[in-house]
Amino acid sequence: MDFPNGGRVRLYGADNYDRMRGIYLDGVVLDEPADFHPAAWPEVIRPRLSDRGGWGAFIGTPKGRNEFFRIREEARTCDDWFYLELRADETGILSEAELADAQKSLTPEQYAQEYLCSFDAAILGAYYGRELADAERDGRICDLSPIPSLPTFTAWDLGIGDSTAIWVFQIIGNEIHVLDYIENSAVPLHWYVKELNARGWGAKADFLPHDAKIRELGTGLSRVETLGKLGRHPELVAQHKLEDGINAVRLMLPRMWFDAKRCSVGLECLRQYRSEFDEKAKVFRNRPKHDWTSHGADAARYMAMAYREMKPAPKKPQLGKVEFTPLTVNDLERLHRLNANDRKWG
């Protein structure tokens, strides 16, 4: 919208925030920032304000402890921010009767999130919210260091013109230590290889989705072959149903540890990965919502399926050779007397 004085208001979609690179902004209003990719504000939007000394305003509803929560905490403690939290039970804008009726229609978590500005309420429809809350409570999201004597693995979700996501992990006994998360878009495979090498992440195996074996028209090579030529060790994860992969991640999460800093973006993908809501039928569909969280969540699914294949099968007990000693009638009579005495004396 252009104004007579030369001013202009533009509307952008946060699902493609990279298109804002190269512009400048006098000010920006971020609506529902809890749904944004964690990199949208610090890496793209915030730098656009620097030329003009511009301002930013965040308005929205909480959806867990994500980037919006971090910004909210900064705003509460910094003098150069203005912070206002409007709980429905404190403003007096809505009547008590309306609030009581809303509570009847919503779960306690929904009501706390939508009406009471709660950042601790579970994200509705999240697949891994409870497991990640347990991990945080147990102290399994912390500072992690690799163990040099153990092999390192990576799990990839490969996008075409889309984001590619990579988890880096080690297996330590019955635990999975997730050391790093890398995500980017619109860059070739050799960028990811260079980035992994720069961070010191060689790998015994790089686990890829099963369709990575398909040859690309431009090069005539599959991405498996391309990564092999770049010095990686690609291995294909067996094809599986989506729901089986999601369940594999759920089963794996209780034994997972994450590096809090290096995996922060990937953890947000997992926290906000949720089933798609059918607005017409008012029910959750049996498939995930496809958004910025999908790539990190899909890479975690490949990690879980690869881990399932790597786990050694439980060993069957080895029965030794049993030798039998023949018994005489006198032996049987003596055993009978012993058993009788045992019964007598308890």
ZAMARGU-4260 file (C-alpha; in steps of 0.2 Angstrom, whole numbers, plus 5000, padded with zeros to 4 digits):
<rodrens>
0) 5000/5000/5000 | 5008/5017/4994 | 5003/5033/5003 | 5003/5051/4995 | 5018/5056/5006
5) 5029/5042/4999 | 5026/5030/5013 | 5024/5012/5009 | 5017/4997/5019 | 5021/4979/5014
10) 5014/4963/5019 | 5026/4948/5019 | 5023/4930/5024 | 5035/4923/5037 | 5035/4906/5028
15) 5047/4913/5015 | 5056/4926/5026 | 5072/4924/5015 | 5063/4935/5002 | 5066/4950/5014
20) 5084/4950/5012 | 5091/4965/5004 | 5077/4977/5008 | 5077/4990/5022 | 5063/4994/5035
25) 5058/5009/5045 | 5048/4997/5056 | 5040/4980/5057 | 5026/4972/5065 | 5028/4953/5068
30) 5011/4945/5070 | 5011/4928/5078 | 5030/4927/5079 | 5028/4910/5089 | 5025/4902/5072
35) 5040/4910/5064 | 5056/4900/5060 | 5068/4904/5074 | 5081/4912/5062 | 5068/4924/5054
40) 5070/4938/5067 | 5089/4937/5071 | 5096/4933/5054 | 5084/4942/5042 | 5072/4954/5049
45) 5082/4962/5063 | 5097/4967/5051 | 5084/4975/5039 | 5081/4989/5053 | 5099/4994/5055
50) 5100/5006/5041 | 5086/5017/5047 | 5087/5014/5066 | 5070/5005/5064 | 5058/4998/5077
55) 5050/4981/5079 | 5034/4976/5087 | 5030/4958/5092 | 5011/4954/5095 | 5004/4936/5097
60) 4999/4921/5107 | 5012/4910/5116 | 5016/4893/5109 | 5028/4885/5120 | 5046/4891/5125
65) 5052/4895/5108 | 5060/4911/5100 | 5045/4921/5105 | 5048/4916/5123 | 5066/4921/5122
70) 5061/4938/5115 | 5048/4940/5128 | 5061/4937/5142 | 5073/4950/5134 | 5059/4963/5134
75) 5054/4960/5152 | 5072/4964/5158 | 5079/4977/5146 | 5075/4995/5148 | 5075/4999/5129
80) 5060/4987/5126 | 5042/4991/5130 | 5033/4975/5136 | 5014/4973/5139 | 5005/4956/5143
85) 4986/4956/5143 | 4979/4941/5152 | 4960/4939/5149 | 4957/4937/5168 | 4966/4953/5172
90) 4961/4966/5159 | 4942/4966/5162 | 4939/4967/5143 | 4930/4950/5143 | 4916/4947/5156
95) 4918/4933/5169 | 4903/4924/5161 | 4912/4924/5144 | 4928/4917/5152 | 4918/4904/5161
100) 4910/4898/5145 | 4927/4898/5136 | 4934/4887/5149 | 4920/4874/5146 | 4924/4873/5127
105) 4943/4872/5129 | 4955/4860/5137 | 4965/4868/5152 | 4981/4869/5141 | 4971/4878/5127
110) 4963/4890/5139 | 4980/4894/5148 | 4988/4898/5131 | 4974/4908/5122 | 4967/4917/5137
115) 4981/4918/5150 | 4997/4921/5140 | 5005/4904/5146 | 5021/4899/5138 | 5021/4883/5148
120) 5005/4876/5140 | 5008/4861/5128 | 5007/4865/5110 | 4991/4858/5103 | 4993/4843/5092
125) 5012/4843/5095 | 5020/4825/5093 | 5035/4827/5104 | 5030/4840/5117 | 5029/4829/5132
130) 5045/4819/5128 | 5055/4836/5126 | 5047/4843/5142 | 5053/4827/5151 | 5071/4830/5143
135) 5072/4848/5149 | 5066/4843/5166 | 5078/4829/5167 | 5093/4840/5162 | 5096/4831/5146
140) 5096/4847/5136 | 5113/4854/5141 | 5131/4857/5136 | 5137/4841/5127 | 5155/4837/5120
145) 5158/4823/5108 | 5168/4808/5113 | 5183/4806/5101 | 5185/4788/5103 | 5167/4784/5097
150) 5160/4785/5079 | 5149/4800/5074 | 5134/4798/5063 | 5123/4811/5053 | 5105/4810/5048
155) 5099/4820/5033 | 5082/4826/5026 | 5086/4831/5009 | 5076/4845/5001 | 5076/4851/4982
160) 5074/4870/4982 | 5068/4867/5000 | 5077/4866/5016 | 5090/4852/5020 | 5092/4847/5038
165) 5105/4837/5047 | 5107/4830/5064 | 5124/4825/5071 | 5124/4811/5084 | 5134/4798/5094
170) 5128/4782/5102 | 5134/4780/5119 | 5128/4764/5127 | 5109/4765/5127 | 5110/4784/5125
175) 5109/4795/5109 | 5119/4811/5111 | 5114/4824/5098 | 5128/4836/5096 | 5123/4848/5082
180) 5110/4853/5070 | 5112/4861/5053 | 5099/4868/5041 | 5099/4879/5026 | 5090/4881/5009
185) 5094/4884/4991 | 5112/4879/4993 | 5120/4863/4984 | 5126/4848/4993 | 5144/4852/4994
190) 5139/4867/5005 | 5133/4855/5019 | 5148/4844/5017 | 5159/4859/5019 | 5150/4865/5034
195) 5150/4848/5042 | 5169/4847/5039 | 5172/4865/5046 | 5163/4860/5062 | 5174/4844/5063
200) 5159/4832/5060 | 5166/4817/5050 | 5155/4802/5051 | 5155/4784/5050 | 5139/4784/5041
205) 5127/4798/5034 | 5110/4792/5034 | 5099/4798/5020 | 5080/4795/5015 | 5078/4780/5003
210) 5074/4791/4988 | 5091/4799/4988 | 5096/4785/4976 | 5086/4792/4962 | 5097/4800/4949
215) 5095/4819/4945 | 5092/4824/4928 | 5106/4838/4928 | 5120/4828/4934 | 5115/4810/4930
220) 5121/4806/4948 | 5111/4802/4963 | 5113/4812/4979 | 5121/4796/4987 | 5134/4796/4973
225) 5137/4814/4975 | 5140/4814/4993 | 5151/4799/4991 | 5162/4808/4979 | 5163/4823/4992
230) 5170/4811/5004 | 5155/4807/5015 | 5148/4789/5019 | 5130/4789/5013 | 5118/4775/5019
235) 5100/4774/5014 | 5087/4772/5028 | 5074/4759/5024 | 5057/4765/5017 | 5044/4766/5031
240) 5027/4773/5035 | 5027/4790/5042 | 5017/4785/5057 | 5030/4772/5061 | 5044/4784/5060
245) 5035/4796/5071 | 5033/4782/5084 | 5051/4778/5082 | 5056/4796/5087 | 5044/4795/5102
250) 5052/4779/5108 | 5070/4786/5105 | 5067/4803/5114 | 5068/4796/5132 | 5086/4791/5130
255) 5091/4806/5120 | 5103/4820/5126 | 5104/4837/5116 | 5117/4850/5115 | 5106/4865/5120
260) 5116/4878/5110 | 5120/4869/5094 | 5103/4860/5093 | 5092/4875/5098 | 5084/4877/5081
265) 5082/4859/5078 | 5074/4857/5095 | 5061/4870/5091 | 5057/4860/5075 | 5053/4845/5086
270) 5044/4855/5099 | 5032/4863/5086 | 5030/4848/5075 | 5012/4845/5076 | 4997/4837/5067
275) 4987/4847/5054 | 4971/4854/5060 | 4955/4852/5049 | 4947/4869/5052 | 4931/4863/5044
280) 4929/4846/5053 | 4937/4854/5069 | 4948/4838/5071 | 4967/4834/5070 | 4971/4825/5054
285) 4982/4809/5054 | 4996/4818/5046 | 5009/4832/5051 | 5007/4850/5046 | 5020/4854/5033
290) 5029/4870/5038 | 5047/4875/5043 | 5047/4862/5057 | 5045/4848/5044 | 5063/4846/5039
295) 5071/4845/5056 | 5057/4833/5061 | 5060/4822/5046 | 5078/4821/5048 | 5075/4816/5066
300) 5064/4802/5060 | 5078/4796/5049 | 5089/4796/5064 | 5077/4786/5074 | 5075/4773/5060
305) 5093/4772/5057 | 5096/4769/5076 | 5083/4755/5076 | 5093/4746/5062 | 5110/4749/5071
310) 5104/4742/5088 | 5111/4725/5090 | 5098/4711/5092 | 5096/4704/5109 | 5107/4688/5111
315) 5097/4672/5114 | 5102/4663/5130 | 5115/4649/5126 | 5109/4633/5134 | 5124/4623/5139
320) 5125/4604/5138 | 5115/4596/5152 | 5120/4579/5158 | 5108/4567/5166 | 5112/4555/5180
325) 5102/4539/5180 | 5092/4536/5197 | 5089/4520/5205 | 5074/4515/5215 | 5084/4517/5231
330) 5088/4535/5225 | 5070/4539/5222 | 5065/4533/5240 | 5078/4543/5248 | 5073/4559/5239
335) 5055/4556/5244 | 5060/4555/5262 | 5070/4571/5261 | 5055/4580/5253 | 5044/4573/5267
340) 5056/4580/5280 | 5056/4597/5271 | 5037/4598/5272 | 5037/4593/5291 | 5049/4607/5296
345) 5043/4620/5284
</rodrens>
